[in-house]
Amino acid sequence: MPIPILAAGLNSHGQLDPSSQPSNINSFKQIGLAEHLDPQRDTAIKAALWSSTVIADGSHGMKHLGISGESGHGHVDMGDVPKDATFFGDISGVKGYLRPFSGDLYTLQPSPTQPTITFKKLDFPPSHPLRTDGSISTHIAIAGNDKVCLAIRSCENQIRTRRAWIRLHHNLLAFLQRPWTDDVYELEEDITSLEATSTGFAALTASGRVFTFGDQRYPALLGRTPSRDQPASSPNVVSALDGIPIAKIVAGSWIVAALSRDKDLYVWGHSLPRTPDRVDYAGLSALLNTVEEDGGREDVHLVDVAEGADVEDVAIGDEHVVVLTTKGEVWGLGSNEYGQLGLGQEAKGTAGKWMRIGGLGEREEVVEIKAGPLTTFLAVATNDVP
């Protein structure tokens, strides 16, 4: 089934459409067409980073848009990257990908003179834990403060994290090749999802529990109150969600969202730090619903979407939130300064309440949503039933 991929938002790096770069895209525009994908199993939008995007394109390939290190602008062939690849990167672009079933890690091999982006399989040294005990990597994420977290499936079910010097590509390689001797934490069950924020990480386990860890100076991003027994730096459960099976977690720089198996949406985090040139994003403040009571603050908030709609999917950017309801409706909240809500040129500014995102045909159905820091992506299927 052909799946058109639509996008809106910041395009200063050509990460949405090189032909209109550097103009931002204020209404959703098709940027690719994925073929032979099963919407129930495959993803069409592979990565949505600050300066680069990876989408499924054509019958079996992938397309890179934007900047990744030395790879340059525009549409670049990704070569023979497999469909199950999960990409990781930072503000400078894609750094590599992981194959979660085999645990193989591949890192970007910059080649400014070649029209393709190539990756090289990372061979760990014999002393590395991934070579000595049969463990496999399942997830990798890079936080905004440059820390790297690697989730590992093993008989111990460990999360291993330490500071990584990933601003330059060779520093990431040095980090991944070095055996871990500290900052190793054990969880009692497998990790199914790992998300990064500006200062830390959120992990979802197979039973639907959420664990967070990061910088103690930003406890609101943890969704819990750190203590001596449950410090910010180590993975600990978000107690407000314990007993609520969670199906999915997503994160932007300053907000984390958890979607329950009962289709309820929970969020926690910080409003963006104010700077002289940054307005107060009333939409995100409303979403977080921060209320000071007796000097305290709720850690996690249940969000009312479009007067009680059940939520099928959620995507989080730096300054905006987009949800897909079980009725197939798409709603957005937060900043539209760069057109990231796709509401059109006239709607720039901030959506302080949920806004319906339209523009789709009667037989078009959104099957996937994803957000970059200042972008939004929709994968759309055509319903042939009249």
N, C-alpha and C positions, 0 to 999 in steps of 0.2 A: 504494500500500500504506500503510495507516495505521500510523504509528510512535509508540507511546506513549513519552513521555519521563519517566523516573523520576529523583528527586533525593533526597539525604540530606545533612544537615549543618547548618551555621550558618544561621539564618533571622532574625537580629536586625534586618535591614533589609527583611524581606519579600521577599528575593531568590529564595526558593524557592516560598513559598506565603503570600501576604498574609493569607489567612484564619486562619492559625495563628501569624502573627507576634505577638510576637517569639520564640515557642517554637521551639527547634531540632527538626529532624526526624531521629529516630534510626534509623528503618527506611525503606527506599526507598518513596517515595510518588509517584504519577503527578501531574505538574504541567502536562502539555500533551499534545497529540496532533497530530503532524505528518502531513499527508496529501499524496499525490502526490509523494513523495520517492523517489528512487532511492538505496538505501543504498550502492551502489557508487560513486556520484558526488556525491550531495548530503549535507550535514551537517545534522543536526537541532538540535544544540546550538551556537549561533553565538558566544556569549561567556559566560564564567564569571569574573566579576571579584569584587572584595572585597564590593561593596555592590550589585551589579546583575547580572542574567542576561538573555540574549537567546536565545530558542528559536524554531524554526519552529513555527507554530501554525495549525491549520486547513488549508484547501485551498491557500492561497497567501500568507498573511500571516506576520508575525512578532510575537512578544509580548515585551515588556520587563517584568521584575519587579525590584523594589527601588528603589534611588535612583540617579539620574544628575543631578548638579548640582541644578537647581531643578525637576526633573520630578516629584519626589515619590515616594510609595510605590505599590506594587501593580501591577496589570495595566494597562499602557498600550499602546495601539495604536501600532505603529511606522510606520504609513502605507504608502507605496509603496516600501519598501526592497527592492531586487532580491535574488533568491536567492543570487547569487554574492558578496554583500557580505561582507567580512571586517572585523570590528569591532575598534577599539582603544580603550583607556581606561586609567584609573589607579584609585587607591583611592577616588576620589570618584565613579566610575561611567564609563559609556560617554562617550567624547569625539567619536566619529565613526566612519566606515567608509570602506573603500577598495574600489574595483572593480578587481581585479587585471588583468583583460584590457584594460580601457581606460586604467587608471592614474588614473582620476578619484578625487579625495578629497572627502569630504563631512564637514562638521563639525556638531556638535550646535547647534541653535538653541533654547535654553531658553525655555519658555513655560509658566509655572506656572498660568496660567488656562485652558490648553487641555488636552483629554483625550488629545492625541496628542503624540508626540515627532517633531519635524521636523528635517530636516537640509538644509544648504545646500551646494551645490557650491563648492569653493574655487577661485577664479580667481587663478592666480599672476600676478605682474606680468610685463611683457614681457621684463625683464632676467633673470628666473629661468631657471636651466638647464633646467628641465622645459619651458620655452616656447621655448628657443632651439635645442635640438639634437635634438628629436624623441624624447627619452627618455620613459619612462612609469614611474610608481611601481608596484611590485609588492607590497611589504610595508611595514608600519609597526608599530613597537612602542615602548612606553614602559617604561623600567626603574624600579625602586623608588627610585633616586636622582634621578629626574626627567629623565634624559637620554632623548632621542628618537632613534631610528635609522630612517632611511628607506632601503629597498632600491630601487634604480633599475635598470631594464633599459635598456641602451643599447649602443652599439657598444663602449663602454669597460667595461660591467658594473660600475658604481660602487656602493659603499655610502657614504652620506653621513651623518655623525652629529656632533652637537654638543649642548651643554647647552641644554635647552628649559625655559622657565618655564611649566610646564603645570599648575600647581596651580590656576590660574584659567583659565577657558576662553579669555578674550581673549589671554592670554599664549601659548597654543598657536597661535592664529591668527597672532600676530606672528611666532612662530618659523617657521611654515610659509611665510609670505609673504616672508621675508627671503632674498635670494640667498645661497647658500653660498660662502664664500671660503676656508674652511679645513676641517680634519678631513674631507678627502675621500680615500677609499681605493679602490683598484682591485683587483678580482678578475678572474681569467681566465675565469670562466664564470658562468652565470646562477644566481641564488639562488632556491631553491624553497620555503624556509621560514625564518622569522626569529622567534626566541624571546627574551624578556627575563627577566632575573633581578633580584635586588635591586640589583646593581651593574654590570650589563653585558648582553651579548647573545651569542647563539649563532646561527650561520647555516648552513644546509644548502644545498649546491650541487647542480646537476643530476646530477653524476657520483657523488653520495653522499659527498662530503667535508664535514667539519664544521670551521668556523672560529669562534673565540671572541675576544672583546675586551671590556675593561672596566677595573675598578679594580685596580691592581697590589697593593693591600693585601689582596685576597681572591683569591690565585692558584688556590685549590682550585676556585673557580667557573669557572675557565678550562679546567680539565682538561689543563693544560700548565704548564710552568715558564717564566715570562717571562725574556727575555734582552735584551741590547742590540740584537741583530739582530731579535728577535721580541718587541717590547714588549707589555705587557698592553693598551695603549691602541689598538693597531691590529689588524685581523683577521688572525689567523694560524691555521694548521691545527692541529687536535688530533692530534699525531703518533701517539699510542697507537692511534688509529682509522684512520690512513692505511693504505690497502690493504684495509680492511673496508668494503664499500659499505653506506652507511647509508640506510634508507628513510624514517625519521622522527625528528625531535627534538622534545622537549617540555621545558618548564622551569617550576619553581616559583621561589619567592624565593631559595632556597639550594641547590637541586639541579637538575641537568640530566640528562636521560636520552636515550639514542640507541638506536633499534631498528634492527638490521641487516636487510638483505634476507634473511638466513638465519634470521631470527626469534630472534636473540640480543639480550639487553638489557644495555646498558652504562650506568653512572651515574658522576657525579662531582659534587663540591660540598662544602658545609660542613654540619655539624650546626648546628641553630639556636643562635644565641648565647643563653647562659643569662642569665636575669634572676631576681630574688628570687621572682617569682610564677610562674616557668616551670619545669616539671619537665624532666628529661633524657629526650628522646624516644628510648628505647632502640631502637625500630623503625628509625628513620632512621640511627642510629649503626650498627646491624647491616647495613642496606642499603649504606651507604657502605663498611663493612668497613675502616675506617681503621686501618692498622697502621704504627706507627713502627718503622723499621728503619734503623739507622745514621744517625739524624737525618733521614731522608728519608721520603717518603710516596708511595704509588702515586697517579698522577693519575686514572686511569680504572679502574673495576672492572666485571668481568663478573659479572652477578647470576644466581644460581640461583633460579629461580621454581618453587615447588611440585615440588621434586625433579626438575628437568630439563625442565619443560614448555616448549614452544616458545611464544613470545609474539607475538600478533597485533597488539596495541595496548597503549599505556601512557598513563597520565595522572598528572600530578604536582601536588600541592598544596603548601602551605607546610610541612605537617607529616605528610603521608601520600602513599602511592603506591598506585595501583590498576592492575592489568594484566588484559588479556583474552587468554586462551590460544587456540591454534589449535583446541582442543577445545570452545571456547565457554564455558569456565569463567572466572569473575571472582574475582580474589584481591586482597586488600588488606594493607597493612603500614603501621605508624606510628600516629599519634594518632587516636583515636576520641573525643576529649574532647567534641566538638560533634556527634557522631553521623555524622561524614563518611564513615565506612566502612560505614554502614548495617547495623551488626551488632546493633542493638536497644538498648533502654534499659539492659539489664543489662550490656552490654559496654563501658561507658565506660572511658576510660583509654587505654592504649597497647597496640597489638598488636605485640609484639616479634618475632613470626614471621609468616609468610604465613598469612592466614586466608581461608578460602573464603567468598565472599559469595553467599548463596543467596536464596531467596524468589521465584524465578521459576517459572513453570509449565513442564511438560514440553515444550510446543510453542513456548515463547518463546525467542528467540535474541537475545542482545545483539549489536548491529551497530555500536555506537559508544559510546565512553566519553570523559569529559572531567572535569577537576577544576578547581574554583576554589580559592582559598587554603584554605578550610575547608569545602568542599563537594565532592560527587561526583555526576555525572550519567550515566545509562545510557539509551541509545536502544534500544528492544526491538522486534523484528519477530516476527510469529507465523508459525510453520511449519505450513502446512495439511496437510502430508503426515502421515497417521496412523502 
